Each structure stands twice: as C-alpha cells, then as structure tokens.
Amino acid sequence: MLKSTILSGLFFLSPFLSVAQWIHEPSVTDPELYDLHSDGGQLVVTGSSGVWIRENEKSGWEFKSIQSDIDLVASFTTHQQNWYAGVLDGAVYRSDNQGDSWEPLTAGYPVFGDPPQFLYPQSLTVWKNQVVTGTVGSGVYQLNGNTWQAMNSGLISNLHYNINQLFTDGDTLIASAGANGTFAYRSPDGSDWSHTPFGTFSGEILFILGGVRTDSGSLLLSATNGIYRASSVSGPFTHVAPSSRFFSFAPMVQSGDSVYVFLSRLTGSYLLTSGDDGLTWNQTQWWPGTVVYDMVTLNDTLWISTSTGVYHQAVKKTPVSVKEPELPSAFSLGIVYPNPVNPSAQFDLTVHHSTNVNLTLYSITGQILQQVYAGPVGPGSHSFRIDAAGLSSQVAFIRAEGEGRQMTRKVVILK
C-alpha cells in the first residue's frame, strides 16, 4: 500500500489507497490506447487503428476498425447517433452505424506540407449542437453538414493555434492553447474568442489538460503545473495545487462529492483527490512507469486509459471521510456544531504547543466571509464561535492555518 503524502490541507481517507485496487481489462489488447468516452451506459476507448467499445456492464469489449494503416485514433465524441473519431494525419472520420463502417470528413479540413497532410485533430467535442475539433497548428474548426469551417476569430496565430484540449463549461467553449499562462474561451453568443490568464511557471508555456465544473459551482482546471480554481471562466484563478514538475496529461472528473485528477508524465502518474470542492488536495497514489491518458466516470466507477491498458475501480457514493494527519501537527481542528449553522456555531481547536494560528471562514468560491481569529494560542483546547447571522444560506469552509499547515472543516449555513 502506498503511503499518502499531504500536499496541502486535510488528509482525506480516499477510496483509492493502492494501485492494486485498479482492475485491468485484459481483453482490450492495443499498444496505443488513448481517449476515453462514456455515453449512457456505453464506453469507448480509442486505439491504434480503431476504437474499442463496451455496450454495457454485462457485455465484453469489441474492436471496431477504422482503417488498417492508421497510426493512432487520438480523439472521439458522439453526436445525434453518429460517432466521430480524430485520426493522426487523417482528419476526422464519422460512422452512422456504431463503428461498422466509417467515412472521412475532409472537406474544408486544414492541411500542411508537400505533399499535403491533414493536421492532427487533438480533441473533439460538441458545442451549440455542432461537432467541434481542436487541431495542432490551425486552431478550432466546426462541422457544418459535411464541411469544416474555421472559427478562429480572436485566436492569436502561432500561439493559440496549437489546441491541446477542447471542452465545454456549460454553454461556454474552452480551448487550451499554447500561449504562456492563458487559455481561450468563447461564449455561446460570441463570435470571437476571449482570453484568460491563469498563471505562469518560470516563463514556460502552460497548457490546460483537463477541467470540471463542480456541483457546487467552482471551475477546476488541471494544467501542466498543477491545479487551478475559480468561480468563473474569466477568473481570477487560484493555484490550489501547485507542482514543481511538469505534466503531459491530467484528466479530471467528479464523482459524488469528490474530484479526482491524475497528473501524469513519462515516469509515472500521481492521483490527487479533493473532497472540499477543490480547495485542498491530497495525493493518494503514485503509479510508477504508467501514464494515464484519460479518465471518465460511469455508474460510480472510474475508468482510465493508460500506457499499460484499460483499468477501472469503483468509488464510494458517500462523501470522503476525514482523518487527522499522521504526521506531527501543532494543532487539530474539531468538528463544527451545530452544523447546519443558524445563526451561530462553535468549534474547538486543540493546540499541542504555543503557536500562531489563523482561523478563517471561506465561501465555496474562496471569498473570505469572516476572520474568526488571528493570533497566538497556548497549549490545550480552545473554543471559537462562528457568527453567521449576517450571512446567506450557503456551503462554506472553516480553515485553520499555522506553521505551514492547514486543516479545513465543511460548514453548512442554513437560514
């Protein structure tokens, strides 16, 4: 069993405690597994020359070939009973019969070189009831009928044209592009792209690698140097889980009250989990020598495509429980009672030796709602009061910080 490492905040007792708990799908035999897609009860994973499909929980995997000379199927999506697969050097293919036959969609698709080659369709998604692809070298294209049309107004040539990831946040389309510390987004009624800075790292170019909008309304983005959090696509973003390493893949999903992200590079993959809407993160696994390319959730089960195969593992429906850190700490934070809070509540802070602490009540978007206490405390148990009389009904968090450590408790304010 791997020993968990505290990144910041709480130690979460996660359902993921050992790499051995992942169940391998041995029938998916393909050296180039990549993109994962779930649609209803159906699972699809892309491979070297086609896609693997599992119709439901009781069925096995079946391979659907696109073309024998294809090197890699890198992206996949579905729309109106049709399948769409992005192929390396081969544009996008469409199937209207569950993968039994495919047709290339090349009209209007960008090419380069002599002889001309199709640009790499790195990502596929559906936005405003249309299939959209992000290319490596020529920006974003949408499919109108059987013809691709560029939708690059507002993108910066040479910087934003290399689309690493394309996904939707509600009605907003987000494109991760190769501009230093920014990404592009487009609202449903907009004709141009807008740009949001989300951070820099030693002057290096950053990419968004994944993202989710949580049930509580926070936008979480995984990037090449960790995890960012904001309440709006326009920011500002907080670097909630910074990393000194650079990662090539970072798929992120939400299941129940928890968010999961694999930070992956050639040497291996870290699994991070958050049970408090992305405020704090905990590393629960290190998987050496395995790159996790993509991850989806289906029926309370996480599925991943990796450099060593397809795996799955069940997750718990209940919120992730909390356990005190095993490492020595200057203090421990007790539960908030009563909880829900109306109009006030209290909690205990047990201090093991004299120290300085900050006790702050935060909203779920990271806004400071109340500075409960800031200053010195001596050894022993101390009670503190939260006054919620002037606050609206919401989910909040009380955070204790001191000596470079922090602990958090969830607070429900109910009026």
N, C-alpha and C positions, 0 to 999 in steps of 0.2 A: 504494500500500500504506500502510495506517495505521501510524503508529509506536506501539508498545505503551508503556503507562505503568505503572510499578511502583507498585502500591498498597501492598503490604507483602510482605516475604519474597522468595521466589525470582522470577526471571523465567522463566516456563515457555514453552518453544517449542511453541506450540499449533498444531493443525491449522487453527485459524481465524486467518488473518493478513490477510484482506482481505474487505470486504463483497462484492466482485466474485465471490468464490468461491461465494456462495449462488446456487442455480439456481431461477429463477422458474417457477411453474406457470401458464402463460398461459391455460389452459382454465378455470381457476377464476375466473370473472368475477362478482364480487359486491362491492358497495360496503360491506358490513357483515360481513366475516369476523371470527370471534371465537374460539370454543372449539375446541380440537383434541382428538381422541380416537383411540387406537390399540387395536385388539382383534385379536389374532392377526396376520395379515398385512393387515388392513383398516384404512384410515384414514378418519376422518370429520371434517369441519370445518363448523361452524355458520355460517349466513349470515343474510341479511335476512328471508327468509320460508320457509326450509327448511334442509336440510343437503346438503353435497357429500360424495360417497362415492367412494373408490378401493378396489376389491376386492382388488387385489394389485399387484405390481410391474409386471406386463405390461398391466394394464388402464388405461383412461383414467378421467377423473372424470365422474360422473353426478350431476345435481341431483335431489333428492327434495323436492318442495314439501310443506309442512305446511298452510299456509293463506295465501292471497294478501294478506290485509290485515294480516299480522303485521309488526311493525316490526323485531324482532331476535330471533334464537334465541341465547340467552346461555349455555346450559349443556347438556351432553349426557353420557349414560352408557348402558351396556348391562347387561342382567341377564337370564339364562335365556332367551336368544334374542329378547328384546324390546329395543326402542330407547326411550329416554326423552329428551325434549327440553324444556328450560325456556324459556318464551317470555315476552318482555316484555309485561306487562299481560295475560297469557293463561294463567297457571298452567303445568302440565306436560302434555305430550302423549305418548302411547305408541303404538308401532307394533309389530305382531307379524309383519310381512311385509317387513322390510328397507326400510321407508320408503315403500312403495307407498300405504298409507293410514294415517291417524292418528286417535286418539280422545282428546279432552280428559279429564284426570283432575281433576275439580273438587270432588268430594265431600270435605268437611272442609278444603278448602284455604282459607287466610286471605284475607280481602278487607278493603278500606278504602274510605272515601269515600261520596258520594251523588251520582250512582248508584254502587253498589259496583263496585270494580275489584279484580282479583286482584293480590296483592303479587308483586314481582319475584323469581323463583327464580334467584338469583345463581349457585348452584352445585348440582351433582348428583353423588352418589357412591353406592357400595354398601357397606353396613356390616351385619355379622351377617346376611347373606343377605337384606337388605331395601334397597330404594331409599330414599335419604335426600336431602332438599333443604334448602339454607340460603336463607332468604328475607331480603329487605331490609325490616325493620320488624316481623317477627313470629317471629324465631328459627328453630328447626330442626323439620322435620316428617319423619316416616317413613311410607311407604306400606304399609298393611296391606290386602291384596286390592286393592280399587279406592278405598279411603278413606284420606285423610291424617289422621294423628294427631300432635298436638304432643308434642315431647319436650324441654321447656324447663325442667324442674325443676332449679334451681341456676343458671340464667342470670339476669343482672341486667337487669330491664326498662329500656328506653331506652338502655342501654349495650351489652349483649350481644345485643340482638335484631336488630341490623343485621349479618347474616352476610356477610362479604366473601369468605371462602374456606372450603371444607369438604373435608377429605381424610383419609385413613386412614394411620396409622402401625402397621402390623401389625394387631392387633385393637383398637387404640385409635382413636377418632374425634376429630379435632381441628377446632375451629371458630374461625376468626379473626373476632373481633367488635370493635365499636367502643369497647372500654374502653381507657383510657390505659395502654399498655405491658403489657397482659396478653392471654392467649388462654385459651379454654376447651377442656377435653378430657374425654372420657368413656371409661372402661374398659369392656370387653365385659360384665362382670358388675355394672356400676354402674347405679344408677337416677337419679343426679344428676350434674351437670357439676361438675368441679373447675376451678380457675383457676391459671395460672402466670404470674408476672411475667417478662417477657423484656427489658424496657428502656423508657426514656423518652427523649424528644428535645424539649427546650425546652418541656415541658408540652403538646406536641401529641399528638393521638390517633394511635396507630400501628396498622397492620394487618399481619397476615401475608399475604403474597401468593403464597407457594409453599413447598414443602418436600420433602425426600427423607430417607430413612434409608439411609445408605451401606452398602456391602457390609461395611465394617469396623465398623459398629455406631453411627456417630455420627448424630445428628439435626441436620440443617441446615435452617434456616428463612430464607427471604428475606422482608424486610419493607420498609415504606415508607422506612426509613432505612438499608438495608444488609442484611448477612447475620449471622445468629446461629448459634451452635453449642453443642450439649450432648450428653451421653450418654443422657439420659433426658428424657421428655416433661415431667417435673416440674422440670427444670432442675438446677442453675443454668445460665443461658445466658451465653456469652461473645460480645461484639460483635466478630466476627473481621474484618469488612469494613465499617467504619462509613462513612457518607456524609453530607456536609453538605447534600445535595439530597434532596428528597422524590420518591418514585417512585410511579406509579399501578399499574404491572404489573411482576411479577418472576417469571416462570415459571422453574422449576428442574428439571433432570433429571440423572441419572447415566448415563454410557455408558463401559463399561470401567472404568479406574481414575480417570477424570476426572469432575468435576461441572461443569455449565455452568448459568449463570444470566444472563438478560437483565434488566437494570434499565432500565425504560422510563418515559418521560414524554413530554409532547406535543412537546418539542423534539428528541427522538431517543432512542436506546437504546444502552446500554453492554453488551457481552458480557464477562462475567468467567468465568474458568476456575480450577479448583483441581485439582492433581494429588497433594495430600497429605492427603486426607480432610477438606478444608475448613479446615485450619489457616492456610493462606496463599492469597491470591487475586491474580490478575493480570488487568488489563483488556487484552483483545486486539482489541477493535473499538469504534469509535464510529460509529453509523449515524444520521446527522442526518436529522431530519424523518420518521422512521419509528418507529411504536410497535409493539412486539412484544407481542401479547396472550397467546399461549400457545405451548408447546413440548412435543413428545413425541419419543421415540427409537424407531426401528423398524429392525431389521436393520442396526445400526451406522450409521444415518443419522439426523441431527437434522432434524425438520420444525418449521416455525414458521408461525403465522398472524399477519399484520401488517396495519397500516393501508394497505399498498400491495400486498397479495396473499399467496399461499402460497409458501414457499420451502423448499428442502431442501439439505443439504450432508452428505457422508459424513464420518465421524470414524474415527480410527485405533483399532484394537483394542489396540495396544501401549501401555504406559504413556507418558505425556507425558515427553519428554526434558527435560533441564535444561541451561540455558545461563547463563554468567556474565552479570551485568548489564553493559549497555553504558555505563551512567553510571559515573563515577568512584566507587570504594568504598575504604574504609580497609582492607578485608581480603577474602580469598576463602577459602571453605571447601572442603577437599579431600574425596575420597571416603573412606568408612569401609571398612577392610579388616582382617581378613576379614569378609565380610558374606554370609551369616548369621554372627552372633556367638555363640561358645561357647568359653570363658567370657568372653573379653575381645577387644577390638579397638582399633585406633588410627586417628587421622585427623590430617591436617595443617591448620594454619591459617596462611595466608600474609598477613602484615601489611605494608602499604606505608608506614606511618609510625606512630610511637608513639601508642597509644590504649588505652582500657579496653574489655574485652570480657567478656561473659557467655556461657559455654558450658553449655547445659542439655540433659539428656536427658528428653524428654516421652513419656508414653504416648499412645496414639491418642485417648484421651478428654481429653487436656490436663493430666493429673496429672504433677507433677514426679517423675521416677524417680531422677534423680541430678544433683547440681550438679557438673559436671565441672571447671569453673574459673570464677573471677570475679576480675578484677583487671587490672593493667596488663600490656601486652606491647609489645615493641620491634619495629622493622622486621626482616623476614626470615621464615623458615619455622619453625613451632613444631609439635611433635608432642604430642598429647594421647591419653590412654587412657580407654576405656570399660570399666568393670568390671561385667560382667553376671552374676557368679557367684550373687548373691542374687536375681536377677530371674527371673520365669517366662517361658515362650515367648510372644512377642507381637510385634506391629509397633510400632515406636517411631520417634521423630524426634530427631536432634541439632540444636539450634538455636544459631547464633552471633548475638549481638546487640551492637551498638556504634555510636555516633554516629548514632543514629536509624535504622539499617539493620539488617536481619536476613537470614540465609540458613539454609536447612534441608536436611538430608540424611536420607533414609529409612534406618532400621536395623531389621533382622530379627533378633530374639533367638530362637535355636533351641536347646532343651535336649534 
